[in-house]
């Protein structure tokens, strides 16, 4: 249970906080994710401390520090050191749960072992203190070595206490590239519908973290039936077959492969989020649009547009941010549309969508194609997307595709005698079309001459 040979390097502030609690006569440990990440060789983002001291005792010991007391009734006092909050929580047990979300009561206990027993997964149920070493009552270290997410105790009981743990299991599998223990996975599938008892905001946050994990594709592939508890539209995709010429997976396994293949390099946080959710949602409307041709092959007419509407519906239901609802909705709606292979057509798309959006569209298309069968037709499509992206990026840096880039403006047209009003904007747009189509150079005199011809008082 305790391994004194384990050494974890604690930040100086954390060591001081532990020391202060122990000098006051209370046992104290760092616990949970910080211990897990340290054993994996990662630098923890946060250090959580648990102790036998009650909230009142914690407040007294650290009375010289600013404190945040919003979690006091659940045993947590956040002590602010150097502007950073460190959560210190009393060992506790949770009472019964009636809503799969919140304990009806919290009971403080003096023993670390009882606190660790109520935690979610073995890899999160380890504690550490200098001089004492690692406290691991449930085999968390062995599960770290094996790459396993396993519930502490009986999975059904842990999930009944908080249904969000079902999603957390898949999220940790994605973040750590682990697999779910068999009993944990079976309980998660059985209880997946209870995820709907959790607030939309919490579901969205867990799914968002899951999609950002390095093993998101693998987690989606193995846990579709679990995730359908959070997004019911996933369920019909599992086993929904697709035509063999282009596809080698059903709709859900195709989605999982596409998410795993997605390239978000160079994107900011919002851009990466839009891409991840777009690929997750891009084909969820296929089961609703599925038809069979005379040859028995499946077809999915209109799944783009219906998918865009479905993506917006799902993201609104999850209370996602507005930029994500709009960005993913548009990408899903056009993800399977054809790309132009000429300069005028590319400029038209730049004018309508802008370079950043089109680069995201190319990322979605390439991820989508990565989830197709590997054959010459699919490879040709991939080359077309890459050629479009290269041409689009070059033109976005050198060509004229917005009214603001024209060599003339509204003032120039009015100086020709064209009166202020809608005619000015209409003529500028016609000039822009002529430039994008190659019928007119983007040169001041040529544009002014054409503007004079366009205006007929």
Secondary structure, DSSP 8 states (H G I E B T S, - for coil): -EETT------HHHHHHHHHHHHTT--EEEETHHHHHHHTT---S--EEEESS-HHHHHHHTTTS-EE-TTGGGTEEEEEETTEEEEEEE-EEE--BSSSSSBS-EEE-S-HHHHHHTSSBGGGSEEEETTTEEEESS-HHHHHHHTEE-BSS-HHHHHHH-THHHHHHHHHHHHHT-EE-HHHHHHHHHTGGGGGGS-HHHHHHHHHHHHHSTTHHHHHHH-HHHHTTT-GGGGGGTT----TTT-SS-HHHHHHHHHHH---TT--HHHHHHHHHHHHHTTTTHHHHEEE-TTS-EEETTHHHHHHHHHHHHHHHTT--HHHHHHHHHHHHHTTS----SHHHHHHHHHHH-HHHHHHHHHHHHHHHHTS--SHHHHHHHHHHHHHHHHHHHHHHHS--SGGGSS--HHHHHHTT--SSHHHHHHHHHHHHHHHTTSS-S-HHHHHHHHHHH---
